[in-house]
């Protein structure tokens, strides 16, 4: 391959497409925000109204379901489309000459964002693939035990049920309180389910149905003291919370980058501590690599996949960094507290999310006494023009409300008024 061709292909990853439109607006926002602290910016509606203009939003409903998929800002979308066109133009030539190098560069950028080594991280399609690879590939023996919560994501719970049938594993399932009084309460709850036979503990970094932020580091420390490995579902944590993987101390971590990092659909990540890589059986067999017992490539066979989504990762990370992780976190917490604080104490309103702001971020869950979650979600959309999702899972019964940086307080005022009206009936 000629050097100029290689450099041309690598340029794809940097988003070099000649598209400058929304970028100038971003530069204006950077200039505006550089002298302001996150707390002041969080309540600055003029500032966030300008961010809203970086997105194309539907006018026929208010989107409060960003938890499933974070739509792309127009800047990232334009570059993504340019990647699709370029890959399509090059066809097999790109796939055979440039995709591997570009994927490795994208992987390194995600690893840098997560504060870990690129040798411990690989790209996947989503959180489910990442964590099911660990559950299904773990070297289980009959009589081994695992710990998880009934509020964890169903796909992972289903995989644990499968290994229970296949390998004779016993699953010890706890139930998380909706509004815990302390971290110690949660640590003790997980500890109570651990026995000398426990090998692996699953926990959510952010509980997807309620928005509860879990004390991951403390639970990892407790589990490790008991000789138990920890696997974390970080689907809703990447680019919402601020942390690095080493400081959490977990052994395995999976996430979906198409959520809060706003990468195109179909990109996830899996982190495995270097010393744990060799023990996991790959989901799909991969070729031998030098020192493969220490190489995460043995777990990362993707086959033919939409490589243009990987090319957009750089743009998504750049957008997130320009916005400022602290600024984004402060805004998301402000938006959640903005509406929950106005309805939490209303008779008939059921809040399924902790009251303590430190235990939450963007996501919260609300129900109305005497109304099914299906009817609640339908009424919010049909009468009030609010799109969200109904949740009926263990002790969480309500609609998950997930605003984003493009959400305005005016949008949330509509939600608050809707909840007040429905609760008063």
N, C-alpha and C positions, 0 to 999 in steps of 0.2 A: 504494500500500500504506500502511495507517495505521501511525503510529509505534508504537502499542502492539502491533500484530501483528508488526512487525519485531522489536521487543524480545523478544517471546515466542519467536520463532523463534531468535533469537540465544542465548536462554537455554538452548536445547537443547545448544549446544556446551559450556556450562559444567557440564553434568551435573546441572542442577537438576531433581531427580526426587523429592525428598522421601524418599530412601533414606539412612538414616544408619547402619544396622547395623554392617557391617564397619569403617566409618570410625572408630568409637570405639576399636576394637582397634588401628587404625593409630596413633591419637593416643597410646595407651599405649606403643607401640613407639618412637615419637618421643621421648617423655619418658624412656624407659629408655636410649636410645642417645645422647642429646645430650652426655653428658659422657664418652663412650667413644671410643677411636680405632678405625679400621677393622680394624687387626690384632687387637685384643682381641675385637672383635665377630665377626670371621671364625671364631673357634674357640668361640664361645659357643652351645652347642647349645640351651640354654634359650631364648635370644633367637630363634633361627631356627625352633625348634619353634612359637613363637607366629606367626611368618610363615606357617608351613605351614598353620595353621588359617584363614588368609585364602583358601585355595584349597579347592575340592572335588576330592578325588583318588579315583581308583578303588582299591578295596582288593584286587582280584584280580591285580594285577601292579605292579611298581615301574617307574615311567616314567623311563627314562634316554635318551629320544629327544626332548629339548626342542629340538634343533637344527632339526627340521622346522617345528614350530609351538609357540610358548610358550602354554600354556593360560592363560586369563584368571583373575585373582583374582576372587573373588565380587563384590567391590565394583565392579570395572570391568564385569563381566558383567551385573550388575543394571542399571547405567546404560545399557549397550548395548541391553539388551532394552527399556528405557524409551524409548530413541531410536527403536527399530524401531516400537514402538507409536505414538509420536507422529507419525512420518513417515507411517505407514500411516493414521493418523487424518486428517491434513491432505491426504494424497494429492498430486494435481497442484498444489494451492495452494502446498504447501511447495516442490515442485520448481521452480515458476515464480517464487516470490517470495523464497526464502531460501537455497536450496542454494548459490548462487554465493558469496554473502557468507560463509556458514559455512565453505565450502571454503577461501576465501582466508584466513580467520582460522586454520583448522587448518594451512594451509601455512605461515603466519607463525610458528606455534608450533613446528613441526618445524624451520624455518629457524633459529629462535632456539636450539633445542637443538643444532643442528649448527654454530652459530657463523657462519652465512653470511647473505647477503641473501635475502629472500623473492623477489626478482626473478631469483634464480639457481636456485631450487628449485621443483619441481612434484611433486604427488602422482601416483603411478601405481598399478598393481595389485600389482607385485612387482619383485624385482631383475631377473628375466629380461626383463620388458617394458622396464624402464629401460635396461639395457645393450644389449639387442638394438636398441633405438631408435637408439642411438649407432652401433653397428656397421653396421646396415642403412642408416642415414641419413647416414653419413660420405661426403664427396665423393671417393670412390675413383677412381683412374685405373689403367689397365692397367700393371702393373709395380710398383705400390706394394707395400709389405710391412708386415706386422704381426707383433708378438711376443706370445706367450702361453705358459703352462705347461700340460702335459698334465693337471695336477692341478686346473686351473680347472674351473668348473662346466660340465657337458656342453652345456647350452642355449646358452651363449655360444660355445663351441667349434664347435657346429653352425652358428651364424650366421656365424662366420668362414669356415667351409667353403663356405657358400652364397655369400658375397661373393667368395670365391676363384673359384668357377665363373662367377659373374655378371659380375664386373668384371676378372678376371685378376689378382687380388691373390695374393701369395705369403705363406703363413703360416709363420713360423719358430717352432717349438714346442720349448721347453726342458723339462727334467724337474727338479723341485725335490728336493733331498736331504731325507731324513726328519729328520735331526738336524744341521743346519748348524753349522759351528764358529764362524761370525761373520756379522755383517751384510755385511761386505766380500765374503764368499763368494757371497752371494745377489746383491749388486749387480753383481759381476763376471759372474755367470752370465747375468743379463739383458743386460748390456752386450755380451757376446760374441755375442748374437743380433741386435744392431742393426747395420744397414748404412746407407749414405747414402740408400737408398730407403725406409727404415722411417718410417711415418707415425704409427702408433698402437701403444701397448703396453698390454696387459691384465694386471692382476695382482689377486690376491685379498688383501683386508686380513687376513682370517682364512681359511685354506684349509679348505673345508667338510668334506673327508673326513678330515683329520688333526688339525685344530685349530691348526696352525702359524700364529703371528702374524708377518706380514711387515713388514720395515722400509720402509714405504710412502714416508715422507718422503725417505729416502736414495735410493731407486730413482727417485722423481720428479725429484730434483735431477740425478741422472746422466742420465736420459732427456732432460730439458729442455736440458741442456748439449749434447746431440747433436741437438737440434731435433726431438725426438719427443714427441708428446702422450701422456698417461697416463690410462687409464680404470681405475677401481678397483671391484671387487666387494666391497661392504661389507655383504653379507647378514647376516653373523654378528658384525659389529662394533658396530652401533648399539645402545646401551644395554648393551653388554657391556664394551667398552673405553671409555676416556675420551680424547677428542680433539675438535678442531674441524676442519672441512674446510679452511679457509684454512691452518692450520698443516701439513696434509698436503702441500698444494701440487699436488694432482692437478687435471686438467682436467675430468674427468667422474667422477661417483660415483653408484652405484646401490645401493639397499638394500631389504630387506623389513621393514616395521615390525611385522609379525605374528610376528616371531621374538623377539628379546631385549627389545624395547620392550613386548611383550604388547598390541599393538593387534589388534582382531578381524581375522580372515582377509581377505585381499584388498586390503591397503594397502601400497604401497611408495613410494619416493621417488627422484627423479632430480635430481642437482645438475649444472649446467653452468656453467663460468666465463662471466661476462657476455660477454666478447669472443669466445667460441666458439659462442654460441647461433645466430648467423646462418648458420653454415656447415653445420649439421645439417638434413637434410631430415626433416620430421615423418613419423611412422609413419602418422598419419591427418591429412589436410588440415584445417587450422583456418582460421577467418575471419581477415581482415586486422585487425591491431591498430596503433594509433599507435606509430611507431618500432619496428615488429615485429622488426626485425633485432636489437634488444636485449631483446626480451620473451620470456621462457620460455613464455608462454602459447601461442606458436606450436607448441610441442612437447607440449602438455598436454591435447589433446582426449580426454576419457574417454567421452563419450557418456552414455547412461543407465547408472548404476551404483549400487551399494548405498550411498547417501549416509550412512546411519546408522553405517557403519563409520568414516567421516571424523569424525562427531560424537563418537566415543569416543576419538579421539586425545588430546584434552585430559585426559581421565581417566587415560589410560595414562602420559602425561608427568608428570602430578601424582604418580601412584603411584611412579614411578621417582625423581623428585626427593625425595619424602619418605623413601624407602628410603635414598637417598644413593648417588650413583654410585660413590664411593670404597668404601662399605660393600659394595655389591653386587660390585664387581670383586674386592675382597679375599676375599669368601666364595666366589665361583666359582673363583678360583685355589686357594684352600685345599681345596675339595672335589676338584678335579682332582688335585692333588698328594697328597691323602689316600689315594686308591686307587692311583694310578700308582706312587707310591714304594714301595708294598707288594708290587707284582707285577713291576716292571720287570726285576729281576735274577733272576727265577725261570727255571730252564732250561725251554725249550719255550714260553716266553711271548715274543711278538713285539710290541714297542711301535713304533707308527708315528707317534709324536708326539715333538717335541724334549724333551730332559731339562731344559733350562734353563727355569725358571718364567717368565722374562721373555719367552720365545718362545711362550707358551701362555696359555690362559685356561680356560674351562670344558670345552671339547671335547678329547677324546683318543681314540685308536684303538688297539685291542688285537686281536691274533690269537693263535691257538694252533697251534704247529707240527704239521703233519700233519692239520689239521682245516680243511675248507672254511669260508668265511665264512657260507655259507648254513646249514650244519650248526651252526656256532657260535651264530648268532642264534636258530635253532630250539631248540637245547638250553638256551640261557639263558632262553628264555621257558617252554618246556614243563617243564623240570626245576627251574629256580630262580626262576621267576616274575619275570623281568627282561625288560622290553621295550626293544629297541634295534634297530639296523639294520645289516645286513651291507654292507660296501663292498668292491668289487673294481674298482679303478681305478688304472692305471699301476703304481706301486710301493707302493700302499697296499692291503693285504689283511687285513681284520679288521673288528671291529664298532665303530662309532662310539658312544662313550659320552658322553652329554650330560646331566649333572645340571643342576638349577636351584636357585633359592633355597628351594624347598620340599623339596628333597632332604636327607635326614638322613644323618649318618655311619653310622647303623645300616643304611640302605639300601645304602650303599657297602660295608659289611662283608659283606653278602650277595654282592655282586659279587666282592669279593676272594676269599672262600671258594670261589665257583664257579670262578674262574679257576685257583686253586690246585689244586682237584680235577681239573679238566679237563687241566691241564698235566702232572699226575702220572700220567695214564693211559698 
